[in-house]
Amino acid sequence: MNKKVMLIALSLALVAALVGGATMAWFTDSVVSDPVAFAAGTVLIEAGSSSITSQYFDPRDGVFVYGVESGSGDLYEIDVLNEKENRIFKGSGGYTYPYPNGLAFDNINDRLYFAVNNQDLSYYDFSLDTVSSAGVLQHSGTNVCGATFGGGYYWYIPDNSPNLYKVSFNGNGEIDSQELVAELGGSFTYGDVAIDYKEGVIYGSGIEKYFIYDVTNEEYWEPGGNATFLQIAWGSVGLLYGHKGQREGVGSGHRNWYTIEPSSGTTTYKFTGENLYVDLASGSRSVWNPGDCGWAKFIVKNVGTKNCNARFVMSGSWLEYVVDEEGETGSWVPWDPEVDVVEITLTEGNWEKGPQGYYYYNAILAPGETAELRLKVCLDGPSTGNEFQGKRFVLTGEFEAIQASHDASQEIWSWSPSS
């Protein structure tokens, strides 16, 4: 069963809190209220951009690949079995199409590599939740579009080039060596590649052709098939998936997902997703094993017209999937373990522990400003036994805001920021 830690992105609304038996009303905002308008201005915050990486105990109930959006640089984990798309990292933005691109997952070191332009390679580190530079790619070609990872190497074919390159890295994730491996039959134009490293075979999808290259035997062929102009990646169960991720107005079938029969290049339609991904990476990172830690992240924004103070509180609970007597349907129901094996820790951000079990943002949040909140969610190794297999841990959060003026936070929350 899928055991997923879910951090809920909450919708926040405006209320008025009365103090001293209705002698004063503060402008506030909380997760449980309906919108209320105030002519003098509003205090309103929204919590979004939530994500948790390394979030599944067992991937059997999900099949995962990774995707990147052009322009924003946002990284996504896509469960192609259950048709779910979860953002795991918010990019810095400002990229020029078709970048970021050349996405490839190093599952040994938990790094997602991607090119940010024609030369510069970066990587996202799952453990640190950060993006770092990996160095400069050296190739003869234009855009870095088709890339995959296997055997400790980053393999890629530049756009408008027949050249297959292989890149190795040092322990810090930086480029160590680069090598021109082969010249394939004809130039590669956009699309993507995916390697089956156990077999030593690279599969590729370009604008006009689907091709196969046997790295070991140095054999290249084009079997035909309709798996062209796709972003492709291996799922965690050994199926090859394709995604129509080119820009709107270019071709058809945008956001469609397919399975691909590797030897023939024949596609089978699966579903139409939410987002357009300019590139995919094969992946199975979503296995949260005892001893692992995941990262949860919120972007909290003041979308009102008044300065505000913000706070949040988190809680977690376990669920188990119970099937009915006929064995046909089931549902998730509360499950109470004998031991507490999950540790939730506040990491980065200007937040501090305060009264009533809340964490408080230690500054004024002006209209339009954002505050990032990061949590580290760890599963205790020694204490987590087999009884936790198939269970789901759900992490929920509640955010609140109050006007920053007239010591409102001190009156209502018994707390005020130090800065």
N, C-alpha and C positions, 0 to 999 in steps of 0.2 A: 504494500500500500504506500501511497504517497504520504510523506510526513513533512509537511511544509510549514515553515514559520512565516506567518503573514503579518506584515505591518500595514495597518489600515490607513489609507489616506482619508482624512476626515473632512467633511464639509462643515464649515463654521458659520454661525449666524449671529445676529445682533440681538441682545436683550438689555433690559434695564434692571439693575440690582438696587433694591431699596435698602437704605441704611438708617438705623435708628427709628424703625417703625414708620417709614415713608417720609422722613424729614429731608432726605437727600437722595438723588438718583445719580448713579455713576453710569457712564457709557461703558458697556462691557460686551464681550463676545464669547460664546462658548459653543461646544459641539452639539449640545442637546436642544438648541433653541431654534425658533423660527425668526425670519428677518423682521426687524422693527425699525422704522425710519425715525430719525431725529433731525429736526430742521437745523440744529446747531452744528451738525456734523456727525460722523459715525466712527465707531471703532470696529474694524472688521479685519480679521486675519484668515488666511487660508493655509492649510497644510497639504502639501502635495509632493510630487517627485520622490515618493517613498520607494525604497527598494531594500531587499535583503539578498545578498549573494550567499552561496554555499547553503542553500536553504532546504534541501531535501535529504532525508535519511536514506531513501531508497528510490532510485529512478525508475523502478518497474512500472509505476503508474504515470510516467511522463517520459517524453522523448525530447531532448534538448539540443538546440543549436544556438549560435550567437549571431547577432546582427548589429550593423552600425548604420545610423542615419547620416546622410550627406548634409553638410552645412552645420548642423548642431553638434555632430560628433557624439550624440547620445548612443550608449551601448545597451543592447537589449539581450535578454535571455528569452528564447521562444520555445515554448512547449508545443511542438507540432502535433503531438498526439491529442492533447486536450484543447488545442487552439487558443493558447494563452500567451500573451506577450508582456513581459515585465522588464521595465527599465532598471538596469543595475548601476548605471553611472551616467550622470548628466555632464555632457561635454562642454567645452569652453565656448563653442560656437565660432562663427566667423570663417568657417572653411569654405573654399571655393569648390564647386562641383567638378569632378566626382569624388571629392575627399570629405572625410577620411575614407580610405579604401585599403585593399590588400589585407583584410582581416584574417587572422590565423591564431589558433589557440594552442599554447604550450601547456599541456595538461600536467606535465611533470612539475613545472615551476609556477603554475597558476598565473600565467600571463597571457593577455590578449594583445598580440602585436597588430599594428596598423600603420599605414603610411599616411602622413598628414599633407604631403605634397609629392612631387615627382621624385624626391630624393630622401627626405627625412622620415625615419621610422621611429615610432613611439610604441610604448606598451602600457597597458593597464594592469596593475598588480592587484589581484583579488585580495591578498592578505593585508595590504596597506591601504587599499581603496584610493590609489593615486595613479596618475599618469606620468611617465618619465620618458626621456629621450633614450633611444637605443642606438642612435648613430645615423650615418649617411649611407644610403644604398648607392652602389656603383653599377650602372647598367647602360645599355644603349637601347633606348626606347622612350616612349612618352609616359603616359600615366601608369602607375602601379595599380593594377586592377585585380588580377587573378593571383591569389596566394593561398597557401595551405601550410600546415605544420605536421611534421612527422620525423621520427628518429632523432629528435633534438635539433632539426633544421627547419628554417623558414624557406619554403620553396615558392618562387613566384615567376610569372611571365609578364613582362611589361606590355602595355598596349601597343599595337602596331609592330610587334616584334615576334620572331619565332624562337627567341632565346629563353631557355629555362635556367634560372639561377638558384643556387643553394647558399644559404647564409647560416653561419653558426654563431653562438653567443657565449660570452663568459659568464661567470657566476652571478654577476650583477645585472644580467639581462642585456648587456650592451653588445653590439656587433663585434665579433672576434675575427671572422674570416668570411670571404665571399668568393664564390666560384661559379663560372659558367659551365653548366653541366651538359647541355645539349642544345642543338638547333633543331626544332621540330619542323614538321611539314607545313610551311606557310605561316603567315603572320597571325597572331592572336589579337582579336579586337574585342575589347570589353569582356563581359561575362565573368567567369570564375573558374577556379580549379579546386579539386579535393583529392587528397592522396589516401590510398589504402596502403599504409606502410608495411603491413604484414605481407602483402602480396607484391609490394614494390611497384604499384601501378598508380598513375595519376590520371584522373578523369577531368575533362575540361569542357566548358560550354562557352562558345563565343557567339557573336551576332549571327554568323551564317553556318556554324558547324559545331557538332559534338565530337570530341576526339578522345582517344586513349593513348597514353604513352607508358610503356613498360620500361621503368628506369633500369632494372637489372639487365635486361636483354637489349636495351636501346632500340625498341621497336615502337613505331608510331602507326596508328591507323584511325580511320574515320568510319564508324559502323553505320552512320546515318542516324535515323531517329529524329524526334522532334524536340529534344532537350537542348534547344538553342536559346541564346540570349537570357540565360538564367544565372542567378547567384546560387551556388550549390554547396552542400555540406553534408557530412555524414551525421546521422542521428546516433544517439547512444545505444540503439538496438541494432545497428548495422545496416540501416536503410539509407539510401542516398536521397536527399531532398533538394528540391529546386524552388526558387522564389523569383517572381517577376518584380524586380525592384527598380527598373529604370524610371526616369522622370516622367511625370504626367505629360501626355501628348506624344510620347515616343513609344510606338508600338501599342499593344493592347494587353489585357489580362493583368493590369496592375494589381499588386498585393496578392495575387494568386499563389498558392502553394501546391506543389506536386511531389509525388514520389517518382524516382527515376530508376528504371531497370539498367544497371550500370553497363552491361555488355552490349546492349542494343541502343541505349539512349532514348528509349520509349518512356513517355511521361504518363502519369495518371493523376488527374485533378483530385486534390484533397479538400481544400477550403480557401476562402478569401479572408485575409487577415486585416489588421487595423493599420499597419504602418508600411511604408516603403523603405526597404533596406538596400543600400547601395552595394553592400557586400555581406557575405555570411562566413561563419567559421564553424567547423565541426566541433562539437563539444559535449562533455558529460560532466562538467564541473559541479552540477547540482547534486552532490552527494554529501549530506551533512552527517558525518560519522562521529562516534564518541571521541571527544577531544578536539573537534573542529570548532571554529568560531566563524560567525557570519557578521556582516556589517549592515546595519539598518540606518537609513538616512532620510531626513525630512528637510524640505525647504519651506520655511514658514515666512509668509509675506503679509505685510500690512497693506491691504487694498482699500482701506478706509481713508478718511480725510483728517484724522486726528492722530497725534502721537499716542502710542500705547505701550503698555508692559505686557509681557506674555509669559505663560507658564504651561507646563504639561505634566501629566502623570501617566505611567505605563502599568499594565497588568498583563499577565499571561495565564493561559489555561491549556490543558491537554484534552484531546478528543480521540475517540476510537470509532472505527467504522463498523457498524453492526448491521448484519444482513437479516432480513425477515425470515420467518420459518420456512417459506417456500424457496428461499435462496434466490429470489428474483430481484428484489430491490433492497436498498439499505440506506442508512443515513449516519451522519457524524453525531455522536452523543458525547456528553462530558465523561472524562475518564480521570480518576484521581490516583496518581502514582503514590507509592509509599515513600519515595525519596524525591527530593528536589534536585534535579540535575541540570537546570538551566540557570546560567548567570548572565544578567543584563547589566552592562556597565556603560555609563556616559563617557564618551571619549572626547573628541574635539568640539569646540564651540564655546561661546561665552555664556555658558549655563552653570548654575550652581544649585546645590541641594538646599531646600528651604522648608518652611513650615508646611504642615498637613501632607507631607509625603510628596510634594511637588518639586519639580526642577524649574527654576526661574531664569529667564533671560536677563542677564545682568547689564542691561543697557536699555535706553529708550528706542523703540522701533518706530521710526518716522514713516509717514505715508510713502508707499512705494518701496521701502527698504525690505530686505530679506535677511533672515537668520537661518543658518544651517545647523541642524541638530544631527549628531551621529551617535549611534548606539552599537556596542559590541555585544553580540549574543553568542554565548559559548555553551557547548554541551559537555558536561563533565565526563571524562573518559572512564575512570575506575568505577563510578557509581551507575553507569548506564548499562543495564543488562538487556537481555533479549526480550524482556517484557515490553520494551519501548518500540520494538519493531512494529511497523504498521500503524503507529500512533501519530497524531498530528499535534504540534504545539502552535497555538495561535497567540500572537502578541498584538495587543490592542492599545491604543493611546487616546488620550483626551487633551486637547489644547484649549486654553482660555486666554482672553485678552481683556484688558481694562484700560481706560483712559489714563494717560501718564500724568495729567495735571492734578493739582490740589491734593496730593498724597492719597489718591484713590486706592492704590495698591496696598498702602499701609493700613488703611481703614478696612478694606475688604479681605485682604490676604495676610495681613500682619507681616508684610515684607515690603521693602523698597530697594531699588537698585543702588549699588555703590558708585555707579558711573553714569 
